[in-house]
Amino acid sequence: MSEFEINTLLNNGLIQQALYAFAFLFATWFAGRCAVVTNETGNANIISKIAISGFGLSSIWFLNLQFNYVDFHLKGYAHALYNLKESGAEISTRGESAIELFGRGNASDVPGLSIIPADPVAIVFIASLTLIILSIIWMGGSNND
């Protein structure tokens, strides 16, 4: 496999992940809207709160997986370029930079998929979304009219 083919596979994988991320961002937004409507009615029953919580948590879970898949694609890209280089093929300076950046010092290892994102900003983002949606559903509003 050439460097061009490896780049093409990476780009196709990232396009796929972007489409899934948009879908799950929309689902998370919809869960937030459902949570706001539930909170605004003021008398939502426990079944609707549980259903909306389940929908919100599942959409956040799949959004979290999209962050992890992107990281997985990038690590796999670095691993494939590393293997190409080790086989004796010449790779570009850009390929060398990708090995250093995405391989994180261990591009020779086969990458694995994790449930916890490698990026701390993604962890904060997922935790924030979870707290926002659950607090809207389960905590009363500050307006006591």
MARBAKE-255754 format. One record per atom (N, C-alpha, C, O): chain; residue in three letters; residue number from 1; x negated, y negated, z. Coordinates in steps of 0.05 Angstrom, whole numbers, always signed. Layout:
% MARBAKE-255754
A_ALA_NUM_X_Y_Z
...
***
This chain:
% MARBAKE-255754
A_MET_1_-17_+23_+0
A_MET_1_+0_+0_+0
A_MET_1_-18_-25_+0
A_MET_1_-38_-26_+14
A_SER_2_-11_-44_-16
A_SER_2_-27_-68_-18
A_SER_2_-18_-89_+2
A_SER_2_+3_-87_+15
A_GLU_3_-34_-110_+5
A_GLU_3_-27_-132_+23
A_GLU_3_-1_-145_+14
A_GLU_3_+16_-153_+30
A_PHE_4_+2_-148_-12
A_PHE_4_+27_-160_-23
A_PHE_4_+52_-144_-15
A_PHE_4_+72_-155_-7
A_GLU_5_+50_-118_-17
A_GLU_5_+72_-100_-10
A_GLU_5_+78_-102_+20
A_GLU_5_+102_-102_+28
A_ILE_6_+58_-104_+36
A_ILE_6_+62_-107_+65
A_ILE_6_+76_-134_+71
A_ILE_6_+94_-135_+88
A_ASN_7_+67_-155_+58
A_ASN_7_+80_-181_+61
A_ASN_7_+109_-180_+52
A_ASN_7_+126_-192_+65
A_THR_8_+114_-167_+30
A_THR_8_+142_-164_+21
A_THR_8_+159_-149_+40
A_THR_8_+182_-158_+45
A_LEU_9_+149_-128_+52
A_LEU_9_+164_-113_+72
A_LEU_9_+170_-130_+97
A_LEU_9_+192_-129_+108
A_LEU_10_+150_-146_+105
A_LEU_10_+154_-164_+128
A_LEU_10_+176_-184_+122
A_LEU_10_+194_-188_+138
A_ASN_11_+174_-197_+99
A_ASN_11_+194_-217_+91
A_ASN_11_+222_-205_+90
A_ASN_11_+241_-218_+99
A_ASN_12_+225_-182_+78
A_ASN_12_+251_-169_+76
A_ASN_12_+262_-163_+104
A_ASN_12_+286_-166_+109
A_GLY_13_+245_-153_+122
A_GLY_13_+253_-147_+149
A_GLY_13_+262_-172_+164
A_GLY_13_+281_-171_+179
A_LEU_14_+247_-194_+160
A_LEU_14_+254_-219_+174
A_LEU_14_+280_-231_+163
A_LEU_14_+295_-243_+179
A_ILE_15_+285_-228_+138
A_ILE_15_+310_-237_+126
A_ILE_15_+333_-222_+139
A_ILE_15_+353_-233_+146
A_GLN_16_+330_-196_+140
A_GLN_16_+351_-179_+153
A_GLN_16_+356_-187_+182
A_GLN_16_+379_-190_+190
A_GLN_17_+335_-192_+197
A_GLN_17_+338_-199_+225
A_GLN_17_+351_-227_+227
A_GLN_17_+366_-231_+246
A_ALA_18_+345_-245_+209
A_ALA_18_+358_-271_+209
A_ALA_18_+388_-269_+205
A_ALA_18_+403_-283_+219
A_LEU_19_+396_-252_+187
A_LEU_19_+425_-248_+182
A_LEU_19_+439_-236_+207
A_LEU_19_+460_-246_+215
A_TYR_20_+426_-217_+219
A_TYR_20_+437_-205_+244
A_TYR_20_+438_-226_+266
A_TYR_20_+457_-228_+282
A_ALA_21_+416_-242_+268
A_ALA_21_+415_-262_+289
A_ALA_21_+437_-283_+286
A_ALA_21_+450_-291_+306
A_PHE_22_+443_-291_+261
A_PHE_22_+465_-310_+257
A_PHE_22_+491_-298_+265
A_PHE_22_+508_-311_+277
A_ALA_23_+495_-272_+258
A_ALA_23_+520_-259_+266
A_ALA_23_+524_-257_+296
A_ALA_23_+545_-263_+306
A_PHE_24_+503_-250_+310
A_PHE_24_+505_-248_+339
A_PHE_24_+505_-275_+353
A_PHE_24_+516_-277_+375
A_LEU_25_+492_-295_+341
A_LEU_25_+495_-322_+352
A_LEU_25_+524_-331_+350
A_LEU_25_+535_-344_+368
A_PHE_26_+537_-325_+327
A_PHE_26_+565_-332_+324
A_PHE_26_+582_-317_+345
A_PHE_26_+600_-329_+357
A_ALA_27_+576_-292_+349
A_ALA_27_+592_-276_+369
A_ALA_27_+587_-287_+397
A_ALA_27_+606_-288_+413
A_THR_28_+563_-296_+403
A_THR_28_+557_-308_+429
A_THR_28_+572_-335_+432
A_THR_28_+583_-341_+453
A_TRP_29_+572_-351_+411
A_TRP_29_+587_-376_+411
A_TRP_29_+617_-370_+416
A_TRP_29_+630_-384_+432
A_PHE_30_+628_-350_+402
A_PHE_30_+656_-343_+405
A_PHE_30_+661_-334_+434
A_PHE_30_+682_-340_+445
A_ALA_31_+643_-319_+446
A_ALA_31_+646_-310_+474
A_ALA_31_+646_-335_+492
A_ALA_31_+662_-336_+511
A_GLY_32_+629_-354_+486
A_GLY_32_+629_-379_+502
A_GLY_32_+656_-394_+499
A_GLY_32_+666_-405_+519
A_ARG_33_+666_-395_+475
A_ARG_33_+692_-409_+471
A_ARG_33_+714_-394_+486
A_ARG_33_+731_-407_+499
A_CYS_34_+714_-367_+485
A_CYS_34_+734_-352_+500
A_CYS_34_+731_-357_+530
A_CYS_34_+751_-359_+545
A_ALA_35_+706_-360_+540
A_ALA_35_+701_-365_+568
A_ALA_35_+712_-393_+576
A_ALA_35_+724_-396_+597
A_VAL_36_+708_-413_+559
A_VAL_36_+718_-440_+564
A_VAL_36_+748_-440_+565
A_VAL_36_+760_-452_+583
A_VAL_37_+761_-427_+546
A_VAL_37_+790_-426_+545
A_VAL_37_+801_-412_+570
A_VAL_37_+821_-420_+582
A_THR_38_+787_-390_+578
A_THR_38_+795_-376_+603
A_THR_38_+793_-394_+627
A_THR_38_+811_-394_+644
A_ASN_39_+772_-409_+628
A_ASN_39_+768_-427_+651
A_ASN_39_+788_-450_+651
A_ASN_39_+798_-458_+672
A_GLU_40_+794_-460_+627
A_GLU_40_+813_-483_+625
A_GLU_40_+841_-476_+632
A_GLU_40_+856_-492_+642
A_THR_41_+849_-451_+627
A_THR_41_+877_-443_+634
A_THR_41_+880_-442_+664
A_THR_41_+902_-447_+674
A_GLY_42_+859_-435_+678
A_GLY_42_+860_-436_+707
A_GLY_42_+874_-412_+720
A_GLY_42_+870_-407_+744
A_ASN_43_+889_-396_+706
A_ASN_43_+903_-374_+718
A_ASN_43_+898_-348_+702
A_ASN_43_+917_-332_+699
A_ALA_44_+874_-344_+691
A_ALA_44_+868_-320_+676
A_ALA_44_+868_-296_+694
A_ALA_44_+858_-298_+717
A_ASN_45_+879_-274_+685
A_ASN_45_+879_-250_+701
A_ASN_45_+852_-236_+700
A_ASN_45_+835_-242_+684
A_ILE_46_+848_-217_+718
A_ILE_46_+822_-204_+721
A_ILE_46_+815_-187_+696
A_ILE_46_+792_-184_+690
A_ILE_47_+836_-176_+683
A_ILE_47_+830_-160_+659
A_ILE_47_+819_-177_+637
A_ILE_47_+800_-168_+623
A_SER_48_+829_-200_+632
A_SER_48_+818_-218_+611
A_SER_48_+790_-227_+619
A_SER_48_+773_-229_+601
A_LYS_49_+785_-232_+644
A_LYS_49_+758_-241_+652
A_LYS_49_+738_-218_+648
A_LYS_49_+716_-223_+639
A_ILE_50_+746_-194_+654
A_ILE_50_+728_-171_+650
A_ILE_50_+723_-166_+620
A_ILE_50_+701_-160_+612
A_ALA_51_+744_-168_+604
A_ALA_51_+742_-164_+575
A_ALA_51_+723_-185_+563
A_ALA_51_+706_-178_+546
A_ILE_52_+727_-210_+570
A_ILE_52_+711_-231_+559
A_ILE_52_+682_-229_+569
A_ILE_52_+663_-234_+554
A_SER_53_+679_-221_+594
A_SER_53_+652_-216_+605
A_SER_53_+638_-194_+589
A_SER_53_+614_-197_+582
A_GLY_54_+652_-172_+584
A_GLY_54_+640_-150_+569
A_GLY_54_+633_-158_+541
A_GLY_54_+611_-151_+531
A_PHE_55_+650_-173_+528
A_PHE_55_+645_-182_+501
A_PHE_55_+621_-201_+501
A_PHE_55_+603_-199_+484
A_GLY_56_+620_-220_+520
A_GLY_56_+598_-239_+521
A_GLY_56_+571_-225_+527
A_GLY_56_+551_-231_+514
A_LEU_57_+571_-206_+546
A_LEU_57_+547_-192_+553
A_LEU_57_+537_-174_+529
A_LEU_57_+513_-172_+525
A_SER_58_+556_-162_+515
A_SER_58_+547_-145_+493
A_SER_58_+536_-162_+470
A_SER_58_+517_-154_+457
A_SER_59_+549_-185_+465
A_SER_59_+538_-202_+443
A_SER_59_+510_-213_+451
A_SER_59_+493_-215_+434
A_ILE_60_+506_-220_+476
A_ILE_60_+480_-229_+485
A_ILE_60_+460_-206_+484
A_ILE_60_+437_-211_+477
A_TRP_61_+468_-182_+490
A_TRP_61_+450_-158_+489
A_TRP_61_+440_-155_+460
A_TRP_61_+416_-151_+456
A_PHE_62_+458_-156_+441
A_PHE_62_+450_-152_+413
A_PHE_62_+433_-176_+403
A_PHE_62_+416_-173_+386
A_LEU_63_+439_-200_+413
A_LEU_63_+422_-223_+406
A_LEU_63_+394_-219_+417
A_LEU_63_+374_-225_+403
A_ASN_64_+392_-209_+441
A_ASN_64_+366_-202_+453
A_ASN_64_+351_-182_+436
A_ASN_64_+327_-184_+432
A_LEU_65_+365_-162_+426
A_LEU_65_+352_-142_+409
A_LEU_65_+340_-155_+384
A_LEU_65_+320_-146_+374
A_GLN_66_+354_-175_+373
A_GLN_66_+344_-188_+349
A_GLN_66_+317_-202_+355
A_GLN_66_+299_-201_+338
A_PHE_67_+314_-214_+378
A_PHE_67_+288_-226_+385
A_PHE_67_+266_-204_+387
A_PHE_67_+244_-208_+377
A_ASN_68_+274_-181_+398
A_ASN_68_+255_-159_+401
A_ASN_68_+248_-147_+374
A_ASN_68_+225_-139_+369
A_TYR_69_+267_-145_+355
A_TYR_69_+261_-134_+329
A_TYR_69_+243_-152_+313
A_TYR_69_+226_-143_+298
A_VAL_70_+246_-179_+316
A_VAL_70_+228_-197_+302
A_VAL_70_+199_-193_+312
A_VAL_70_+181_-191_+296
A_ASP_71_+196_-191_+338
A_ASP_71_+169_-185_+349
A_ASP_71_+159_-159_+340
A_ASP_71_+135_-156_+334
A_PHE_72_+176_-139_+338
A_PHE_72_+169_-112_+328
A_PHE_72_+159_-113_+299
A_PHE_72_+139_-101_+292
A_HIS_73_+173_-129_+282
A_HIS_73_+165_-132_+254
A_HIS_73_+138_-145_+252
A_HIS_73_+121_-137_+236
A_LEU_74_+133_-166_+269
A_LEU_74_+108_-180_+267
A_LEU_74_+84_-162_+277
A_LEU_74_+63_-163_+265
A_LYS_75_+89_-147_+298
A_LYS_75_+68_-129_+307
A_LYS_75_+63_-107_+287
A_LYS_75_+40_-99_+282
A_GLY_76_+84_-97_+274
A_GLY_76_+81_-77_+253
A_GLY_76_+66_-88_+229
A_GLY_76_+51_-73_+216
A_TYR_77_+71_-113_+223
A_TYR_77_+56_-126_+201
A_TYR_77_+26_-127_+207
A_TYR_77_+10_-120_+190
A_ALA_78_+20_-135_+231
A_ALA_78_-9_-136_+239
A_ALA_78_-21_-108_+239
A_ALA_78_-44_-104_+230
A_HIS_79_-6_-88_+248
A_HIS_79_-16_-61_+248
A_HIS_79_-21_-50_+220
A_HIS_79_-41_-37_+214
A_ALA_80_-2_-56_+202
A_ALA_80_-5_-47_+174
A_ALA_80_-29_-61_+161
A_ALA_80_-44_-48_+146
A_LEU_81_-33_-86_+166
A_LEU_81_-56_-100_+155
A_LEU_81_-82_-89_+166
A_LEU_81_-102_-87_+152
A_TYR_82_-82_-83_+192
A_TYR_82_-105_-72_+205
A_TYR_82_-112_-45_+192
A_TYR_82_-136_-40_+186
A_ASN_83_-92_-28_+188
A_ASN_83_-97_-2_+175
A_ASN_83_-107_-5_+147
A_ASN_83_-124_+10_+138
A_LEU_84_-96_-25_+132
A_LEU_84_-105_-30_+105
A_LEU_84_-135_-39_+105
A_LEU_84_-151_-29_+89
A_LYS_85_-142_-56_+124
A_LYS_85_-170_-65_+126
A_LYS_85_-188_-42_+134
A_LYS_85_-210_-39_+123
A_GLU_86_-179_-25_+152
A_GLU_86_-196_-2_+161
A_GLU_86_-199_+19_+139
A_GLU_86_-219_+34_+139
A_SER_87_-181_+20_+120
A_SER_87_-183_+39_+98
A_SER_87_-204_+30_+77
A_SER_87_-210_+45_+58
A_GLY_88_-214_+6_+80
A_GLY_88_-235_-4_+62
A_GLY_88_-225_-24_+42
A_GLY_88_-241_-35_+27
A_ALA_89_-200_-30_+42
A_ALA_89_-189_-50_+24
A_ALA_89_-196_-78_+34
A_ALA_89_-199_-83_+58
A_GLU_90_-198_-96_+15
A_GLU_90_-203_-124_+22
A_GLU_90_-177_-137_+28
A_GLU_90_-157_-134_+13
A_ILE_91_-176_-153_+49
A_ILE_91_-152_-168_+55
A_ILE_91_-160_-198_+56
A_ILE_91_-183_-205_+60
A_SER_92_-140_-215_+52
A_SER_92_-145_-244_+50
A_SER_92_-150_-255_+78
A_SER_92_-147_-242_+98
A_THR_93_-158_-280_+78
A_THR_93_-163_-294_+103
A_THR_93_-136_-297_+118
A_THR_93_-136_-296_+143
A_ARG_94_-115_-301_+103
A_ARG_94_-88_-302_+116
A_ARG_94_-82_-276_+130
A_ARG_94_-70_-276_+152
A_GLY_95_-89_-254_+117
A_GLY_95_-85_-227_+130
A_GLY_95_-101_-224_+155
A_GLY_95_-91_-213_+175
A_GLU_96_-126_-233_+154
A_GLU_96_-143_-232_+178
A_GLU_96_-131_-249_+201
A_GLU_96_-130_-240_+224
A_SER_97_-121_-272_+194
A_SER_97_-108_-289_+214
A_SER_97_-83_-276_+226
A_SER_97_-78_-278_+250
A_ALA_98_-68_-262_+209
A_ALA_98_-44_-248_+218
A_ALA_98_-51_-226_+237
A_ALA_98_-37_-221_+257
A_ILE_99_-73_-212_+232
A_ILE_99_-81_-190_+250
A_ILE_99_-88_-202_+277
A_ILE_99_-81_-191_+298
A_GLU_100_-103_-225_+277
A_GLU_100_-111_-237_+302
A_GLU_100_-86_-248_+317
A_GLU_100_-84_-245_+342
A_LEU_101_-68_-262_+303
A_LEU_101_-46_-275_+316
A_LEU_101_-25_-255_+325
A_LEU_101_-16_-256_+348
A_PHE_102_-16_-237_+308
A_PHE_102_+6_-219_+315
A_PHE_102_-3_-193_+327
A_PHE_102_+12_-180_+341
A_GLY_103_-28_-186_+323
A_GLY_103_-38_-161_+335
A_GLY_103_-44_-164_+364
A_GLY_103_-45_-145_+379
A_ARG_104_-49_-189_+372
A_ARG_104_-55_-195_+401
A_ARG_104_-77_-178_+412
A_ARG_104_-74_-169_+435
A_GLY_105_-98_-174_+397
A_GLY_105_-120_-159_+407
A_GLY_105_-118_-128_+405
A_GLY_105_-138_-115_+410
A_ASN_106_-95_-118_+399
A_ASN_106_-92_-89_+397
A_ASN_106_-76_-81_+372
A_ASN_106_-57_-65_+374
A_ALA_107_-85_-91_+349
A_ALA_107_-71_-85_+324
A_ALA_107_-74_-56_+316
A_ALA_107_-59_-46_+299
A_SER_108_-94_-42_+328
A_SER_108_-98_-14_+321
A_SER_108_-77_+4_+333
A_SER_108_-72_+26_+323
A_ASP_109_-64_-6_+354
A_ASP_109_-43_+10_+367
A_ASP_109_-17_+9_+351
A_ASP_109_-10_-12_+340
A_VAL_110_-2_+31_+350
A_VAL_110_+24_+31_+337
A_VAL_110_+43_+15_+354
A_VAL_110_+46_+21_+378
A_PRO_111_+56_-5_+342
A_PRO_111_+74_-22_+359
A_PRO_111_+99_-6_+368
A_PRO_111_+109_+12_+354
A_GLY_112_+109_-14_+391
A_GLY_112_+133_-2_+401
A_GLY_112_+154_-24_+405
A_GLY_112_+148_-47_+408
A_LEU_113_+179_-15_+406
A_LEU_113_+201_-34_+410
A_LEU_113_+207_-36_+440
A_LEU_113_+209_-15_+454
A_SER_114_+210_-60_+450
A_SER_114_+215_-64_+478
A_SER_114_+243_-77_+482
A_SER_114_+253_-89_+463
A_ILE_115_+254_-74_+505
A_ILE_115_+280_-87_+511
A_ILE_115_+275_-115_+521
A_ILE_115_+293_-132_+518
A_ILE_116_+252_-120_+533
A_ILE_116_+246_-147_+543
A_ILE_116_+230_-162_+522
A_ILE_116_+210_-152_+513
A_PRO_117_+239_-186_+514
A_PRO_117_+224_-201_+494
A_PRO_117_+196_-208_+503
A_PRO_117_+191_-212_+527
A_ALA_118_+177_-208_+484
A_ALA_118_+150_-215_+490
A_ALA_118_+147_-246_+494
A_ALA_118_+128_-255_+508
A_ASP_119_+164_-261_+482
A_ASP_119_+163_-290_+484
A_ASP_119_+178_-300_+509
A_ASP_119_+202_-294_+512
A_PRO_120_+164_-314_+527
A_PRO_120_+178_-323_+551
A_PRO_120_+201_-342_+545
A_PRO_120_+220_-343_+561
A_VAL_121_+199_-358_+524
A_VAL_121_+221_-376_+517
A_VAL_121_+246_-360_+510
A_VAL_121_+268_-368_+516
A_ALA_122_+243_-338_+496
A_ALA_122_+266_-321_+490
A_ALA_122_+279_-309_+515
A_ALA_122_+303_-307_+517
A_ILE_123_+262_-303_+535
A_ILE_123_+273_-293_+560
A_ILE_123_+290_-314_+574
A_ILE_123_+312_-309_+584
A_VAL_124_+279_-339_+574
A_VAL_124_+294_-361_+587
A_VAL_124_+320_-366_+571
A_VAL_124_+341_-371_+583
A_PHE_125_+319_-365_+545
A_PHE_125_+342_-370_+528
A_PHE_125_+364_-349_+534
A_PHE_125_+387_-356_+537
A_ILE_126_+357_-324_+534
A_ILE_126_+376_-302_+539
A_ILE_126_+388_-304_+567
A_ILE_126_+412_-301_+571
A_ALA_127_+370_-309_+587
A_ALA_127_+380_-312_+614
A_ALA_127_+399_-336_+617
A_ALA_127_+419_-334_+631
A_SER_128_+392_-358_+604
A_SER_128_+409_-382_+605
A_SER_128_+437_-376_+593
A_SER_128_+457_-383_+604
A_LEU_129_+437_-363_+569
A_LEU_129_+463_-357_+557
A_LEU_129_+480_-339_+575
A_LEU_129_+504_-343_+578
A_THR_130_+467_-319_+587
A_THR_130_+481_-301_+605
A_THR_130_+493_-316_+629
A_THR_130_+517_-312_+635
A_LEU_131_+477_-333_+641
A_LEU_131_+487_-348_+664
A_LEU_131_+509_-368_+656
A_LEU_131_+529_-371_+671
A_ILE_132_+506_-381_+634
A_ILE_132_+526_-400_+625
A_ILE_132_+553_-386_+620
A_ILE_132_+574_-395_+631
A_ILE_133_+553_-364_+605
A_ILE_133_+578_-351_+599
A_ILE_133_+591_-339_+624
A_ILE_133_+615_-342_+628
A_LEU_134_+575_-325_+640
A_LEU_134_+587_-313_+664
A_LEU_134_+596_-334_+685
A_LEU_134_+617_-330_+698
A_SER_135_+582_-356_+687
A_SER_135_+590_-376_+707
A_SER_135_+616_-390_+697
A_SER_135_+632_-397_+714
A_ILE_136_+619_-394_+671
A_ILE_136_+643_-407_+661
A_ILE_136_+667_-388_+667
A_ILE_136_+689_-398_+675
A_ILE_137_+664_-363_+663
A_ILE_137_+686_-344_+667
A_ILE_137_+693_-341_+697
A_ILE_137_+716_-342_+704
A_TRP_138_+673_-336_+714
A_TRP_138_+678_-327_+741
A_TRP_138_+679_-349_+762
A_TRP_138_+688_-345_+784
A_MET_139_+668_-373_+756
A_MET_139_+669_-395_+775
A_MET_139_+691_-414_+768
A_MET_139_+696_-420_+745
A_GLY_140_+703_-425_+788
A_GLY_140_+724_-444_+784
A_GLY_140_+713_-470_+774
A_GLY_140_+689_-476_+779
A_GLY_141_+729_-486_+761
A_GLY_141_+720_-512_+752
A_GLY_141_+717_-532_+775
A_GLY_141_+728_-527_+796
A_SER_142_+702_-553_+770
A_SER_142_+699_-573_+791
A_SER_142_+723_-592_+792
A_SER_142_+725_-608_+810
A_ASN_143_+741_-590_+773
A_ASN_143_+764_-606_+772
A_ASN_143_+787_-592_+786
A_ASN_143_+797_-571_+776
A_ASN_144_+796_-602_+809
A_ASN_144_+817_-589_+824
A_ASN_144_+844_-604_+823
A_ASN_144_+857_-608_+843
A_ASP_145_+852_-612_+799
A_ASP_145_+877_-626_+796
A_ASP_145_+901_-608_+800
A_ASP_145_+924_-617_+798
***
